[in-house]
Amino acid sequence: MKISVHAVGRMKAGPERELADRYFERFAKSGPAVGLEFAGITEIAEGRSQSAVERQRDEGSRLQAQLQPGTALILLDERGKSLSSQDLANRIGQLRDGGRKALVLAIGGADGHDPPLRDQADLVLSFGALTWPHQLVRVMLGEQLYRVATILSGHPYHRA
């Protein structure tokens, strides 16, 4: 299953980007052994509309335009479900084993995701009730994808 990340906003050079890149590289190396191929990160500019609803709609339509039929969608959203790393690994493993060919994990803009997009997502995932800066969410997502690959392979990186 090809896994890609869709992110609203650009990650600038610096320590956060280096750390995110390190985890995505680890995932890219460890994922193929368990049937997960890292297809990269797509960044889009934040919406320029005046209202939050219009920005959400604009950003959501740009994500929607990139989704191929049958692609699984996981949105990162503070209103989503908080899962353990093991549960996330199980969910991604079920999507893979269920024949899904692609998965997009989407990091929304400052206003969050468009409600119709949330309704169509396979999972709306939260990294907790706290609000996280975009750069740190990208680091945490990279680390969790690497952790998912290690959990699915039985590697001792994850010690639950």
C-alpha positions in Angstrom: 0.0 0.0 0.0 1.4 3.4 -1.0 1.2 5.9 1.9 1.5 9.6 1.3 1.2 12.7 3.4 -0.8 15.7 2.3 0.0 18.9 4.3 -1.5 22.4 4.2 1.5 24.7 4.6 5.1 24.5 3.8 7.8 23.2 6.2 10.7 25.6 6.4 14.3 24.5 6.8 15.4 23.9 10.4 15.6 21.3 13.1 11.9 20.4 12.9 12.2 19.6 9.2 15.4 17.6 9.8 13.7 15.5 12.5 10.6 15.0 10.3 12.7 14.0 7.4 14.7 11.6 9.5 11.5 9.7 10.6 10.0 9.7 7.1 13.3 8.3 5.8 13.2 5.6 8.5 9.6 4.8 7.5 10.6 4.7 3.8 13.3 2.1 4.6 11.3 -0.1 7.0 7.8 0.1 5.4 8.4 -2.1 2.3 9.1 -5.1 4.4 5.5 -5.0 5.7 3.8 -3.8 2.5 3.9 -0.1 3.1 5.6 2.1 0.6 6.2 5.8 1.4 5.1 7.9 -1.6 6.2 11.2 -0.2 4.7 14.5 1.0 2.6 16.9 -0.9 2.5 20.4 0.4 -0.1 23.0 -0.6 -0.3 26.6 0.3 -2.9 27.7 2.8 -6.2 29.0 1.5 -6.3 32.7 0.9 -10.0 33.3 1.4 -11.3 35.7 4.0 -13.5 33.3 6.0 -12.4 30.1 7.7 -15.2 28.1 6.1 -14.0 29.2 2.6 -10.4 28.4 3.5 -11.5 24.9 4.6 -13.5 24.4 1.5 -10.6 25.5 -0.8 -8.0 23.4 1.0 -10.4 20.4 1.1 -11.1 20.6 -2.6 -7.4 20.7 -3.4 -6.9 17.5 -1.4 -10.0 15.9 -2.9 -8.6 16.6 -6.4 -5.5 14.5 -5.5 -7.4 11.5 -4.2 -7.6 8.5 -6.6 -10.7 6.3 -6.3 -10.3 3.7 -3.6 -7.7 5.7 -1.7 -8.1 5.4 2.1 -8.1 8.8 3.9 -6.9 9.6 7.4 -7.3 13.2 8.5 -5.4 14.6 11.4 -7.8 16.8 13.4 -8.0 17.7 17.1 -11.6 16.6 17.1 -10.6 13.1 16.0 -10.1 9.9 17.8 -7.1 9.4 20.0 -5.6 6.0 19.3 -2.7 4.1 20.8 0.2 3.4 18.4 -0.8 -0.2 18.4 -4.3 0.6 17.4 -3.1 2.9 14.6 -0.8 0.1 13.4 -3.8 -2.3 13.4 -6.0 0.2 11.5 -3.3 0.7 8.8 -2.7 -3.0 8.7 -6.4 -3.7 8.2 -6.6 -1.1 5.3 -3.5 -2.8 3.7 -4.9 -6.3 4.2 -8.3 -5.2 3.0 -6.8 -4.5 -0.4 -6.5 -0.7 -0.3 -3.8 0.3 -2.7 -3.2 3.8 -1.3 -3.5 5.8 1.9 -3.3 9.5 2.3 -2.8 11.0 5.8 -3.7 14.7 5.7 -2.6 17.5 8.0 -5.0 20.4 7.7 -4.5 24.1 7.8 -5.0 26.4 10.8 -8.8 26.2 10.4 -8.9 22.4 10.3 -10.5 20.2 7.7 -13.7 20.9 5.6 -16.6 19.0 7.3 -17.6 17.1 4.2 -14.0 15.8 3.9 -14.2 14.7 7.6 -17.4 12.8 6.8 -15.7 10.8 4.0 -12.5 10.0 5.9 -11.8 6.4 6.9 -10.5 7.8 10.2 -10.2 11.2 11.8 -7.2 11.0 14.1 -6.1 13.2 16.9 -2.7 13.5 18.5 -4.5 14.6 21.7 -6.6 17.4 22.9 -3.8 19.9 22.8 -3.2 22.1 19.7 0.1 21.3 18.0 2.1 23.5 15.6 2.1 22.2 12.1 5.9 21.5 12.2 5.6 19.3 15.3 2.5 17.4 13.9 4.7 16.5 10.8 7.5 15.2 13.1 5.0 13.2 15.2 3.3 11.8 12.1 6.6 10.7 10.6 7.6 9.0 13.9 4.2 7.3 14.2 4.4 5.9 10.6 7.9 4.6 11.4 6.5 3.1 14.6 3.6 1.5 12.7 6.1 -0.2 10.4 8.1 -1.5 13.3 4.9 -2.7 15.1 3.7 -4.6 12.0 7.1 -6.2 11.5 7.5 -7.2 15.2 10.6 -5.0 15.6 11.4 -4.1 19.2 11.4 -0.3 18.6 7.9 -0.1 20.0 7.8 -1.2 23.7 4.2 -1.1 24.8 
